[in-house]
Amino acid sequence: MSNTRYQFLLVDDSEDTRLLVARALRMLPHDLTWVMTAEEGRAAVAAKKFDFVLLDVDLPDGDGYTLCRHVVQALPDVPIFFVTGRNSAIDLLAGFSMGAEDFINKPFRPYEFRARVVSRLQKHFRQIGREFVIETAGLRVNQTRGQAFAGGVEVSLTAPELTVLCHFICNPDRALTEDSLGLAAFSSGDIGQDLPVAAYVKALRTKLGAYGSFLVHEADGTYSFKPVPLGTGKRALAGAPSITV
């Protein structure tokens, strides 16, 4: 299994934003470098190769637009998103003209932020021929190779089961409906596996062993992903991000 960790840069002087970003990305094996000024942002991109850059527009010592142009020159082809309270047409035009690919408005929902970042990161990695992995609490999925691991042991899953598991892992803070899980299974493209959602979840719970308990069927009929302690008496933290400041 690859030990590659994704390198994220966040340039924003808000601790609240840093906490939201860290929460949203916790299912990615990543390191988050957080700096608060444009000057620190320029120094960061000069010192390190990043896979994804997140910028605020309003920085204590300048604007994110100018910094965005600098990042584009220093890190060609690396995805850049603005995370900002601004959302006027002029702001959007300015950001896109400087090389940003998306605007995410504050305050944002972690699952929406995560979906947009993950989608762009997957596309970027396909373009450069790099594997894409998600992991949390002892579960790891290599989406490029179509492999799943539970506690370091490979688990054989069908394509729909794999996509349903990814949907669970990528949405730890949401109540998941049968419709959303069914769409995930259907998106695998394996039309030969036309089963009820409950059947996919049941199969996953069986194949994942002790980790199958993370997939919870709630009393209201929805599903949720709830990692729990396994053996050590402590909450599993596999794949937890590290943060440098």
C-alpha positions as CSV (number, residue, x, y, z in Angstrom):
1,M,0.0,0.0,0.0
2,S,1.2,3.5,-0.8
3,N,2.1,5.7,2.1
4,T,1.7,8.9,0.0
5,R,0.1,11.8,1.9
6,Y,-1.4,14.7,0.1
7,Q,0.1,18.1,0.8
8,F,-2.5,20.9,1.3
9,L,-1.7,24.6,1.8
10,L,-4.2,26.9,3.4
11,V,-3.5,30.6,3.4
12,D,-6.1,32.2,5.7
13,D,-5.9,34.1,9.0
14,S,-9.0,32.5,10.5
15,E,-8.6,29.7,13.0
16,D,-12.3,28.8,12.4
17,T,-11.6,28.2,8.7
18,R,-8.5,26.1,9.5
19,L,-10.6,23.9,11.8
20,L,-13.4,23.5,9.2
21,V,-10.9,22.6,6.5
22,A,-9.2,20.0,8.8
23,R,-12.5,18.5,9.7
24,A,-13.7,18.3,6.0
25,L,-10.5,16.6,4.9
26,R,-10.0,14.1,7.7
27,M,-10.7,11.1,5.5
28,L,-7.7,12.0,3.2
29,P,-4.2,10.9,4.2
30,H,-2.9,14.4,4.1
31,D,-0.7,17.1,5.8
32,L,-2.2,20.6,6.1
33,T,0.2,23.5,6.1
34,W,-1.5,26.6,7.5
35,V,-0.2,30.1,7.1
36,M,-1.9,33.4,7.7
37,T,-0.4,36.0,5.4
38,A,0.5,36.4,1.7
39,E,4.2,36.6,2.6
40,E,4.1,33.3,4.4
41,G,2.1,31.8,1.5
42,R,4.8,32.8,-0.9
43,A,7.5,31.4,1.4
44,A,5.6,28.1,1.7
45,V,5.2,27.5,-2.0
46,A,8.9,28.3,-2.5
47,A,9.9,25.7,0.1
48,K,7.5,22.8,-0.6
49,K,5.6,21.1,-3.4
50,F,1.8,21.1,-2.7
51,D,-0.9,19.1,-4.2
52,F,-3.7,21.6,-3.5
53,V,-3.8,25.2,-2.5
54,L,-6.7,27.0,-0.6
55,L,-6.6,30.8,-0.4
56,D,-8.6,33.5,1.3
57,V,-9.1,36.8,-0.6
58,D,-8.6,39.2,2.3
59,L,-5.2,38.6,3.9
60,P,-3.6,40.8,6.6
61,D,-0.7,41.9,4.2
62,G,-2.4,41.9,0.8
63,D,-5.0,40.2,-1.4
64,G,-5.3,36.6,-2.3
65,Y,-5.7,37.4,-6.0
66,T,-2.1,38.5,-6.3
67,L,-0.9,35.5,-4.3
68,C,-3.0,33.2,-6.5
69,R,-1.1,34.5,-9.6
70,H,2.2,33.8,-7.8
71,V,1.1,30.3,-6.8
72,V,0.1,29.5,-10.4
73,Q,3.6,30.5,-11.6
74,A,5.4,28.6,-8.8
75,L,3.2,25.5,-8.9
76,P,1.8,25.1,-12.5
77,D,-1.3,22.8,-12.8
78,V,-1.8,22.5,-9.0
79,P,-5.5,23.1,-8.2
80,I,-6.3,26.4,-6.4
81,F,-9.6,27.1,-4.7
82,F,-10.6,30.4,-3.0
83,V,-12.2,29.9,0.4
84,T,-13.7,33.3,1.1
85,G,-16.7,35.3,2.3
86,R,-16.7,37.2,-1.0
87,N,-19.0,36.0,-3.8
88,S,-19.7,38.9,-6.1
89,A,-19.4,38.5,-9.9
90,I,-16.4,40.8,-9.8
91,D,-14.7,38.6,-7.2
92,L,-15.4,35.5,-9.1
93,L,-14.1,37.0,-12.4
94,A,-10.9,38.2,-10.6
95,G,-10.2,34.9,-9.0
96,F,-10.8,32.9,-12.2
97,S,-8.7,35.3,-14.2
98,M,-5.8,34.8,-11.8
99,G,-5.9,31.0,-12.2
100,A,-8.2,29.7,-9.4
101,E,-10.6,26.9,-10.3
102,D,-13.4,27.3,-7.8
103,F,-14.8,29.6,-5.1
104,I,-16.1,28.1,-1.8
105,N,-18.0,30.6,0.3
106,K,-17.7,30.9,4.0
107,P,-19.2,29.6,6.1
108,F,-19.3,26.3,4.2
109,R,-20.6,22.8,5.0
110,P,-17.8,20.4,5.4
111,Y,-19.4,17.7,3.2
112,E,-19.9,20.2,0.3
113,F,-16.4,21.5,0.6
114,R,-15.0,17.9,0.8
115,A,-17.0,16.8,-2.3
116,R,-15.7,19.6,-4.4
117,V,-12.0,19.3,-3.3
118,V,-12.0,15.5,-3.6
119,S,-13.6,15.6,-7.1
120,R,-10.9,18.1,-8.3
121,L,-8.1,16.2,-6.6
122,Q,-9.2,12.9,-8.2
123,K,-9.3,14.6,-11.7
124,H,-5.8,16.1,-11.1
125,F,-4.3,12.8,-10.1
126,R,-5.8,11.0,-13.1
127,Q,-4.2,13.6,-15.3
128,I,-0.7,13.2,-13.7
129,G,-1.0,9.4,-13.3
130,R,-1.0,9.3,-9.6
131,E,-3.0,7.0,-7.3
132,F,-5.9,8.4,-5.3
133,V,-6.4,7.0,-1.8
134,I,-8.9,7.8,1.0
135,E,-8.6,6.4,4.5
136,T,-9.9,6.8,8.1
137,A,-10.0,4.8,11.3
138,G,-8.2,1.7,9.9
139,L,-10.2,1.6,6.6
140,R,-8.3,2.5,3.4
141,V,-9.5,2.5,-0.2
142,N,-7.2,2.9,-3.2
143,Q,-9.7,4.2,-5.8
144,T,-7.2,4.0,-8.6
145,R,-6.6,0.3,-8.2
146,G,-10.0,-0.6,-6.9
147,Q,-8.6,-2.0,-3.6
148,A,-9.9,-1.9,-0.1
149,F,-8.1,-2.6,3.2
150,A,-9.5,-3.0,6.7
151,G,-6.9,-2.9,9.5
152,G,-4.1,-3.3,6.8
153,V,-5.7,-6.5,5.4
154,E,-7.0,-6.4,1.8
155,V,-10.7,-7.1,1.4
156,S,-12.3,-8.3,-1.8
157,L,-15.2,-6.0,-2.8
158,T,-17.3,-5.8,-5.9
159,A,-17.3,-2.4,-7.7
160,P,-20.6,-1.3,-6.2
161,E,-19.5,-2.3,-2.7
162,L,-16.3,-0.3,-3.1
163,T,-18.2,2.8,-4.2
164,V,-20.7,2.5,-1.4
165,L,-17.8,2.2,1.1
166,C,-16.2,5.3,-0.4
167,H,-19.5,7.1,0.0
168,F,-19.6,6.2,3.7
169,I,-16.0,7.2,4.3
170,C,-16.4,10.5,2.5
171,N,-19.5,11.5,4.5
172,P,-18.7,10.9,8.2
173,D,-20.8,13.9,9.2
174,R,-24.0,13.1,7.3
175,A,-27.1,11.0,7.5
176,L,-27.1,8.9,4.3
177,T,-30.3,8.0,2.6
178,E,-30.9,4.8,0.7
179,D,-31.2,6.9,-2.5
180,S,-27.7,8.4,-2.0
181,L,-26.1,5.1,-1.3
182,G,-28.0,3.5,-4.3
183,L,-26.7,6.2,-6.6
184,A,-23.2,5.5,-5.3
185,A,-23.6,1.8,-6.1
186,F,-25.1,2.6,-9.5
187,S,-22.2,5.0,-10.4
188,S,-19.8,2.1,-10.2
189,G,-20.9,1.1,-13.7
190,D,-21.3,-2.5,-12.7
191,I,-24.9,-3.0,-13.9
192,G,-24.7,-6.7,-13.1
193,Q,-25.0,-5.9,-9.4
194,D,-28.5,-4.6,-9.2
195,L,-29.3,-5.2,-5.5
196,P,-31.1,-3.3,-2.8
197,V,-29.0,-0.9,-0.7
198,A,-29.4,-3.0,2.4
199,A,-27.8,-5.9,0.6
200,Y,-24.7,-3.8,-0.2
201,V,-24.4,-2.6,3.3
202,K,-24.9,-6.1,4.7
203,A,-22.2,-7.5,2.4
204,L,-19.8,-4.7,3.5
205,R,-20.5,-5.3,7.2
206,T,-19.6,-9.0,6.7
207,K,-16.5,-8.5,4.6
208,L,-15.1,-5.7,6.7
209,G,-15.2,-7.8,9.9
210,A,-15.0,-5.7,13.0
211,Y,-14.8,-2.6,10.9
212,G,-18.2,-3.4,9.5
213,S,-19.7,-2.0,12.8
214,F,-18.8,1.5,11.5
215,L,-21.7,1.2,9.0
216,V,-24.7,2.0,11.1
217,H,-28.4,1.6,10.1
218,E,-30.2,4.3,12.1
219,A,-33.8,4.0,13.5
220,D,-35.1,6.6,11.0
221,G,-34.0,4.4,8.1
222,T,-30.9,6.4,7.2
223,Y,-27.3,5.2,7.4
224,S,-24.2,6.7,8.9
225,F,-20.5,6.1,9.2
226,K,-19.4,6.0,12.8
227,P,-15.9,4.8,13.6
228,V,-15.6,3.3,17.0
229,P,-12.8,2.0,19.2
230,L,-11.4,-1.3,18.1
231,G,-9.3,-3.1,20.7
232,T,-7.2,-0.4,22.2
233,G,-9.8,1.5,24.2
234,K,-9.0,4.6,22.2
235,R,-10.8,6.0,19.2
236,A,-9.2,4.9,15.9
237,L,-7.1,7.7,14.3
238,A,-5.6,6.0,11.3
239,G,-5.0,8.5,8.5
240,A,-5.4,11.5,10.8
241,P,-3.9,14.6,9.3
242,S,-1.0,16.5,10.6
243,I,-1.0,20.3,10.7
244,T,2.1,22.5,10.4
245,V,1.9,26.2,11.0
